[in-house]
Amino acid sequence: MKKLIAAICLLCLLASVVKVIAQAAKLPYPIIFVHGLSGSDETFKVTMGYMRDQFLWGGQSKSIYVFDAVLNADNNDNSSIMSDDVKWENFSSEGRYITVGKRNFDEDRNNFITGWSDNNVRLFAINFAEERIRGAWGVNDFFDHSNEAAIFKQGKALGEMIKQVLEFTGCKKVILIGHSMGGLAIREYLQRLDGIGKPSWWVNKNDIKDGHKVAKVVTIGTPHYGFERAYILPFETKRLGKVLSTGIPNIKSEAVRDLSVEVEEKALLVSKNFKGPYLFGGLEKNAYQNTWTGINFFNQDINCDGNNDGTIVGINAGTSTFYKTDNPDMSLPRNIDYTWIVATNSGGKNDDIVLADRQFLDEPGDTLRTIISVASGLEKWVTHMAEGAAYQPIIRGMDEPSTNELAYELKTGESYIGLISRQTFNNTTDKDVFTFKLASSAKIKITVVDDKMGIVANHSGVTKINLLDSSNVFKKAGNVYPFTIEYDAPAGEYYLHVSGKSEGEPWKNPYRIKVETTEMNLAADFDYNISSGIAPLIVKFSDKSAGVVTKREWDFDNDGTIDSYEQNPEHYYYQPGTYSVKLIIYDGSNTDYILKSNIIKVTEDIIISSNKLAIAEYYFDNDPGQGNANKINVLHVSDYLINTKLDVSGLENGIHILGFRVKDTDAKWSHTYNKIFIKESFSNNVTSTIVYGEYFYDTDPGIGNGYSISFTPSTNISLFKLFDLKELSNGIHTLTVRFKDTHGKWSQNFTKMFLKERFSKNETVVIVKLEYYIDQDPGYDLATPVPLVSVENIEKNFFADLSKVASGIHTVYLRAKDNYNAWSHLYSKTFLKESYTAIKTLKRLEYFIDSDPGYGYGIQIGNVSTEKDSVTFIADLKNISPGIHLFNCRALDSENKWSLLFSKMFLVENSSQSKLITEVEYFFNEDPGYGKGNKVTFNPSSDLTIQLNPDLKLLLKGKNTLFIRVKDSMGSWSFLSGHEFEKVADVITKQIALKTGWNMVSMPVKQNEMKPVVLFPNKESLLFGFNDGYKVDTAFVNGKGYWLKNSKSEVVP
């Protein structure tokens, strides 16, 4: 869900119930509502009732289910032991039988029915209030404060409920919605770790990724950063005034202790304030009493282990009021979608109980801001207590996830409900993401329609749906209502993106989504375009398999070696013979194969089978087109063996291609048959026989060291050879062939350039191995490997081991191999390894232009100072002609070792043309392109000196580089001039004018010292800040206003 920041006004009134559809559509996951301090399962009764009646999430029984748990079962407020206090199984206490665990929801507790029966129900609520627990209500002070118990206990009970809801519904995850303290109970369940770092309360503690079984969290009015102390006192005032209605907590309770931003330790006459240990971490003994009221808590045992001397890990990180996040040492799982609903009254500061800026976390999750308006005449504190009935923002906060990582999982064949939720400013597209899995290939049909109106009209706001595979590759879209996608899908995981724009009242107009599947059986089959011919015979194969095929393996000669992964490949048969072909197919989970035996026959001679031959023709190298080549006389027979001598006198010595084809009496042409041959002529007068031939690729290994060519010695050779290209990388190469005669004389080299390339639209090529070596190649797969994950493209930094490399100049070589065992070209880089055992001095610095005169013979650069890091000098270019040249420089040290060359290209222009500098620009770090840098204003000149005062505000602190270049009147740009510098923190100065007497002052910038006595030495008063009443502050906070009295009028720097 995108960031939601909007202001809406919701009336917490009971909405009229509208019957929407005859058949219920499910929510992907059940919802568990978690009430807050002094609340009960009735906290959300309006919201749950709306969802039951509007969305039919109550199943066929139209039910809402409740899970009762007692959190103070020993009935003793002064002790807190988890095993004694937390009960969700029936038990007896003081002669009464207490029934807890599963029941239905009903406002009248006399109508409670034990157990759950309809596993299609998606609405559940937890209840800790003794007034709603069977066997406990009606007894004064029986399990009192169960719904005001420690948050540790609430997290444990919530974990048990989640486990039982999942077992009952068969769902994989739940959605948790918490009001007020209920949001902290959810966080307690998700965040708390035990002594060995495992989750304390999760359903599956051993699954550190998904063991929480939670898909979504929504909180409303939750004091994530605690109660502000000023808002706790009205609770106790009302209780002392004997207002005993539900919703007024006891100020001494464990829950109020855990919710407190500040607590106080009392020991004899010593008193000290501490941040609340539950929220921010600390010692249990510090939580003795409430700082604001001075009233002692029932106990200090926050972790409920029976003693008060433990150390608590807080759920929040620090106490910052500017950036709020969970404790990184005990963090919220990041694979859950979070929404924090901030509820405020019309003033916007709080909901009369919890301050607005304490109701959300900056990370993780999204924030939805809303205004809760309550009918006039009600008690002020009722606003917070009524938030559970605000179903409109709650439904909006339930917006489905917008990323694949958090997608809701759908079961095929089931109908589900979703909602297009209002986004920022009501003009942003909402994207809901779902996922589903196929165990085998299938025809799928996805439909998204309006849940109220069927396919008559679209009121849900959906505008399109997109189907993507597990790699986030787009497959198909539905853009017209009713939105439908039909697709033949292989086994695997898929994502469905439902996009739309919210209109009107979105909580009234859900959409219905369904994925239907029809199984597709996998059956291998293929066809081919030709079954016989001379070598090299090119056969085109076509996959005709049934089912959704995700992978193919072709074996064109049934030798057990995979020859191709393509869908419709071509294969060259170079050797005569009869071949069987095998195809194996996969759909992600299943496999099938077919073997067709002896289907391809390859011969050496040209045999033409046709009705009647009319024309035969041939050409060399370049095809002139059918009917335009050299003619051969043929007999009109149906099968004909052509054996004729061809005239090659016009061909140069070397490698050539013979092309041959025929046409029958029906004017139909055959395929063109190609054959490679070599023409060679020897000028010596004696008869010579060619006895040996060899070939090589790219680099000549030396005469006699190439790959040998097998043939029968003869004075003339027409040779066809299958050249092995497996070890060659893709790209341009050269093939060279040469021969030797009986006199030991070698022919000239015959060279032809060719391109090796893998052509496949469907295969995926990924890099599976990187390796490097220094100087000497040990052979493929024998060099030093570089760790990597298989990817299609890679940009990798790595450290080469130079420990066994001697000092001096070396070359490192790097190459990559793909998943088809093809190696890349070598990438090389020359480097210098030097070990310094002592400080060396510089003896000589020399340079030369273009041609190297040799070490020590370059132009010496003056007297070199060993104390300088750089040397500035003027190179003599008097005798350098106009044009591009290369400047080279090197140095000699005291051990007579030369450095590597420093080289830079430069341009010498024709001095006869007078040019002016017309444009100067500069930029930092990254080149924006010629003419797009920051411009400098000046008058055009042939010689220019400029002082820059560039704006550095947008630069990051640390090292930066300033680049400058100029353009002349001929439109030519100079080379870049770069200058590295370091930016330190910006220094901002402000002056504050004070008058005699009282002044309203603030500190707009951060100072090293923020105490008023340092900043304003002539002050006459304390520093007064305002936060729901004036109070004394000891130091300034940036951006906050204060009252301060000064003894005289002055300007303070």
ABEGO torsion letter per residue (X at the ends): XBBBBBBBBBBBBBBBBBBABABBBBBABBBBBBBBBGBBAAAAAAAAAAAAAAAGAAEAAGBBBBBBBBABAAGBAABBBAAAABBABBBBBGGBBBBBEBBBBBABAAABBBEBABAABABBBBBABAAABBGABGBBGBGBGAAABBAAAAAAAAAAAAAAAAAAAGBABBBBBBBEAAAAAAAAAAABBBAAGBBAABABAABAAAAAGBABBBBBGBBAAEBBAAAAAAAAAAAAAGBABBGBBBAABAAAAAABABBBBBBEABBBBBBBAAAAEEBAAABABBAAAGBBBABABAAGAGBAABBBBBABBEABAABBBBBAABBBBAABBBBBBBBBBAAGABAGABBAAAABBAOBEBBBBBBBBBBBGBBAAAAAAAAAABAAAAAAAABBBABAAABBBBBBGBBBBBBBBBBBGGABBBBBBBBBBBABBBBBBBBBBBAAAEAABBAAGBABBBBBBAAGBBABBBABOBBBBBBBBBBEBBBBBBBBBBBEBAAABBBBBBBBBBBBBBBBBBBBABABEBOBBBBBBBBABBEBBABBBBBAAGAGBBABABABBBBBBABBEBBBBBBBBBAGABBBBBBBBGABBBBABBBBBBABBABBBBBBGBBAEBGABBBBBBBBBABBBBBBBBBAAABBBEBBBBBBBBBBAAGBBBBBBBBBBBBBBBABABBBBBABBBBBBGBBAEBGABBBBBBBBBABBBBBBBBBAAABBBEBBBBBBBBBBAAGBBBBBBBBBBBBBBBBAABBBBBABBBBBBGBBAEBGABBBBBBBBBABBBBBBBBBAAABBBEBBBBBBBBBBAAGBBBBBBBBBBBBBBBABBBBBABBBBBBGBBAEBGABBBBEBBBAABABBBBBBBAAABBBEBBBBBBBBBBAAGBBBBBBBBBBBBBBAABBBBBABBBBBBGBBAEBGABBBBBBBBBABBBBBBBBBAAABBBEBBBBBBBBBBAAGBBBBBBBBBBBBBBBBBBBBBBBBBEBBBBBBABBBABABAAAABAABABBBBBBBGEBBBBABBBBGBBBBBBBABBBBBX
